[in-house]
Structure formats: structure tokens, C-alpha cells
């Protein structure tokens, strides 16, 4: 299966699972809602250029907003983590590993420590911005802190369960010399 086809399938599946399964789960304890849809952005290949990554994140966030009826609410956090993703990957991946040229971020390509750090930081930032945009309507700071913490914790549990249930093969890029 080509990378393009695999990412198109992921795009559709993450939107469908989030909209038709996770968004239908009643909020836990009045404000915790599970989010894993943005994992699509985190699983994109290493070799995607920055402009393409930002454009894809914008389209993905806008598509999710269309299906969930929240115009722009999820688009901003998706573009934000897509913008930060290359910087964080450069910090977490040792320079000698870049020579191996794995295709995409995964436990196999980055190791558990670096991959967990990558997922935790971008999940926290995504949810913090998402909740901050919602919080501007409510104005309760304790609500903001509680929702960010609880939603991040629940989302991280779901992300790591997803990672263990659906492990991805750590394929090498075929054009490593390029």
C-alpha cells in the first residue's frame, strides 16, 4: 500500500472514529472528552515538507470541524501542532538516527522514550489550545486547568492503547540517498 493511500485511509478513519464514536461518548465528569483525531498529523511521514504539513493539517482540522459543527475550533490546534512538529522531531531524534531515515514517527523509529515525549508534548499543546479557545467563552480558570489535565490524560491513554492495538511497521524510506 502506498503512503498516499495509507494516509488517505487514516484521514478518513480518524475523522469517522472521532465524530461517530468518541464524540458520542457522554462527557466524563462534566467536561472530559476523549480526542485522538489529531494523531493523524502526528503519524504523517518525516519527509513531508513544512508547507504541505501545514496545509494538510488545515484541511484535516477544517474537515473535522465541518463534521462536528464547530467552525475553526479544531483547525487552529491542528495547524499549531503541525507547525511545532518538525521542531520537536529535530530535538527528539538523534542526528545519527536521521541517517537511517525511517518513514514516519513511531515507537520503532524513535524509541519509547522519544516517541512518548513527542506524543505527550503535542497532545498537551493541542488540547491546551483547544480548551483555551473554548475557555474564552466561560472564563473559569480552574475549569480550564481541570479540563486540560483530564482531557490530556484520557487522550494519552487512548493514544497509547491505539498504538499498542495497531502497531505500525517501522519501514525505512526507499529514497534515503535523496
BELVEN-V674789 format. One record per helix or strand of 2 or more residues. SS is the DSSP state (h for helix, s for strand). FROM is the first residue (numbers start at 1). TO is the last residue. If there is no record, write none. Layout:
ss: {SS/SS}
from: {FROM/FROM}
to: {TO/TO}
//
This chain:
ss: {h/h/h/h/h/h/h/h/h}
from: {3/22/39/50/73/95/107/112/141}
to: {20/24/42/68/92/98/110/138/165}
//
